[in-house]
Structures are given as C-alpha cells and as structure tokens.
Amino acid sequence: MNDLASLSAEDLQALETSLAQEYSYVAGNKLSLNLSRGKPGAEQLALSEGLEETINGNYRTADGTDTRNYGEIRGIADARELGSELMGAPADAIIAGGNSSLFLMHLTVSTALQHGLWGDARRWSAHPEPKVLAPVPGYDRHFALTEALGIGMVNVDMGANGPDVEQARALVKDDAGIKGIWCVPKYSNPTGCVYDDATVAALAELPREAAADDFVVLWDNAYAVHDLVTPPPQLASLHEAARAAGTSNHIVQFASTSKITFAGGGVAFVSSGEDVLNALQQRLSFMMIGPDKVNQLRHSRFLKGRLREHMAQHAEILRPKFDLVENVLSAELGNLGIADWTRPQGGYFVSLDLRPGLAAQVVDMAADVGLTLTPAGATYPYGKDPVDRNVRIAPTFAELDELETAMQVLTLCVKLASVRQILSGQV
Ligand SMILES: Cc1ncc(COP(=O)(O)O)c(C=O)c1O
C-alpha cells in the first residue's frame, strides 16, 4: 500500500470500513495484553538464579569485610568495582548503594535542592524557580521525580545522537534558574539513541557554560551494557570528558543491576567528584547505617569476570522480541507515511511517532480492545506531549506470541485512527 495521504477519498473510505470491521472483530476477542511494562521477562530473571549460590556460608569480601554487619556506607569495594565496569569511572569515585538508582537520583536532586552538593552555600532552592532541562521524549520517572520536588522542567529536543546541545547551551547560558539536565546516554528511554562523542564532550562542558554555578548533568546510564548487537555502539566516558573539562563535581552518573539481575533486587551506583560523593554520603548517613552488603557481595561474585557473557544471554532472549516489533511495524505501517519509529541496538524500548494529534486516541483505542500501552504523554514532562504523537513500546516482558498479537492490535489502531484523521481533513 502507498502513502495513505495520497489515496482517494473512496479508497480511504473503503479502507476505513475494512479496518473498522477488523477492529470490532478484535474487540470481540476480549484480549488482555500489555506493552507498557519496561521490565525483564521471566526467562531473563531466571538467568540470575545463580545469585543465590554465591554466598554459601562465606560472607566476607576479598578484603575481609563481614558483609553481615553494619557499616561501609559507600558500599563494599567489590561492588564498587562492579560499578566501575558499568560506569567507566574508577571504583573510588563510586558509591554502591541499595537496590534502586532512582532512589540515588532522588537523593542527588533533593540534596542539590535543599542542602547543596559541594559543602558550600550553593543550593538550587536559593533560586525562586529552579528548573532542569528535560530532553524529550524521555523517561517518565525522571520527570515525575523532578515535579515531585517542585522543580520546573524545560523541554529540549532529542535527536538521533542525543539531546540538541545547541538548544541546551542557548537555554542555560542566560538563565541561572536552569540547574541541570537529565540524560539517558545509552539506549535512551524511549528512543534508544546512543549519545555520540561530540554530545558527551559538549555535555561535560555544559556546567562551565551555564549561568548557574550549581549546574549538574544527571547521567542515568541505566542501559550501559544492555546491547542487542555485536560489536555494540561505544559510549564515550563522561567521567573522562568531565575530568578534561574540569567539571567532575558537576556531573553525577547513575547505574544499577536492575535489568542485569533482579529488577528491584539488585545494586545501584552513583558516581561523581569527591565533593558530591561526600555530600551524598552525609545525607545517606542520616537514613541508614550501611547498605545491604550481602546483596552487594552476591552481585559482585555472580557477575565478576562474566558481565558481558551474562548480558549476551539477555540479548539472546530480547533480540527476537525487538525483531518482531520491527517486523510488524514495517510490514503493517511501512510506506504508509503515518508513523516513524526507532530501531534500537539495545535497551528496553521502541519509540513510535504517529501523525500529530493521534497518540492519546490510539492509546485509548488500544485500551478499549484490551491492549494496555504506556499512557500517551508519559514520555514528556507533566504528561504533556505538545504534539500528541509519541507512543512508547516496551517489548521485553511479554512472551513472543502475546507480543505478536499486541503489535498487530497496535498497528491496526494506528492505521484506523490515521485513516479517520485523514478523512476528516485534520492536520
Ligand atoms: C532510564 C531508567 N533509569 C532508571 C530506571 C530504574 O532503575 P532502578 O531500578 O535502578 O531504580 C529505569 C527503569 O525502567 C530506567 O528506564
């Protein structure tokens, strides 16, 4: 089939009738499908059952620390070594924390806001309207966290190689209220893009160009080793770029094993310059006497020397799911001129862009026939996609047969909504 916009009104009407028939047939099937869950599937979780055998009565780390006891607020050395492998920063520039990197992001942003990150008088709250830059589409939980702390957000366009740094530069250089930028540098959620070297270098420089002297690059490398292709694309080290730019205390990196071992039962990491690590350590010490070091030891033993091999096993499970999504999208929507989508080389998501004004409608139409999608707008601050066109597809959790049906239903809804929109003469 050709570009839908080039069809005659009669052809479009005939197409609408047959798609609507198909849609009511699907409705009759009383489906219960879900493409909103960006979490590992059961087969992936099973890859990490060996975690349980790693302790086997031996709770001491290589340097003799008894992980059963209190202490080591920055985490055990063995876990910080694992963090080093994920973050491209030395182990002594890393805190290994509890199970959630999102928690460490909240800790960092709330500390920047209320107490300062550098042991001096700088606090984001000193500005009447602190804001951060939000590359869009982006990760909904970054936006929710920011909003929950009463910090504003300013959209920046996301491109194929990362956020538009020219736009970011122009925004930060005159507005001292802009205090930071959210980044998911590898297999970005949801577009799957990997920041190129020039973007990494430019972001490491950004704190020096910002009008705010307390600007922070929030670098959430959640998908650092979640490659689907070999050789995988390489992300330049922000740690090195920041050292070269003299901004080490103005970049904060995050990572976790949530999508490596057990989501919610892993180990999270934060890395920055020493001033920032000290500030975070101090805040943490009011909340806990030490992290779960037994779990840190489990993880370091389980993954030591075999992280790549372990991730290759994840890729074997995930590749067919991403291939299926791509195949259905190109078979059903290719050449119709009604949708664009990403073909990520790793990570957890595919980002689908529709004709402007259709995302919310398609998500609702899918829900009406039993397919749950991530709410439209979720990939934008305040849940507001200004063009109402982005839909996030999360293919990892569903089994292949469920995924196939879900993608058929999704593409049917996209076609039907698009045909109706073209017929109605909108856009
Ligand atoms: C970009 C990104 N960061 C962080 C997280 C959550 O990480 P954690 O489980 O370590 O809190 C997710 C989960 O989907 C994510 O997609």
The ligand as an SDF file (V2000), in Angstrom:
LIG
                    3D

 16 16  0  0  0  0  0  0  0  0999 V2000
   16.2630    5.1540   32.2660 C   0  0  0  0  0  0  0  0  0  0  0  0
   15.9460    4.4170   33.5180 C   0  0  0  0  0  0  0  0  0  0  0  0
   16.5470    4.7720   34.6540 N   0  0  0  0  0  0  0  0  0  0  0  0
   16.2830    4.1390   35.8250 C   0  0  0  0  0  0  0  0  0  0  0  0
   15.3720    3.1070   35.8760 C   0  0  0  0  0  0  0  0  0  0  0  0
   15.0810    2.4730   37.1960 C   0  0  0  0  0  0  0  0  0  0  0  0
   16.2690    1.9830   37.7450 O   0  0  0  0  0  0  0  0  0  0  0  0
   16.3430    1.3610   39.2040 P   0  0  0  0  0  0  0  0  0  0  0  0
   15.6170    0.0730   39.1960 O   0  0  0  0  0  0  0  0  0  0  0  0
   17.8260    1.1720   39.4240 O   0  0  0  0  0  0  0  0  0  0  0  0
   15.7610    2.3430   40.1650 O   0  0  0  0  0  0  0  0  0  0  0  0
   14.7140    2.7030   34.7040 C   0  0  0  0  0  0  0  0  0  0  0  0
   13.7110    1.6410   34.7510 C   0  0  0  0  0  0  0  0  0  0  0  0
   12.9840    1.4040   33.8420 O   0  0  0  0  0  0  0  0  0  0  0  0
   15.0190    3.3760   33.5000 C   0  0  0  0  0  0  0  0  0  0  0  0
   14.4240    3.0470   32.3460 O   0  0  0  0  0  0  0  0  0  0  0  0
  1  2  1  0
  2  3  1  0
  2 15  2  0
  3  4  2  0
  4  5  1  0
  5  6  1  0
  5 12  2  0
  6  7  1  0
  7  8  1  0
  8  9  2  0
  8 10  1  0
  8 11  1  0
 12 13  1  0
 12 15  1  0
 13 14  2  0
 15 16  1  0
M  END
$$$$
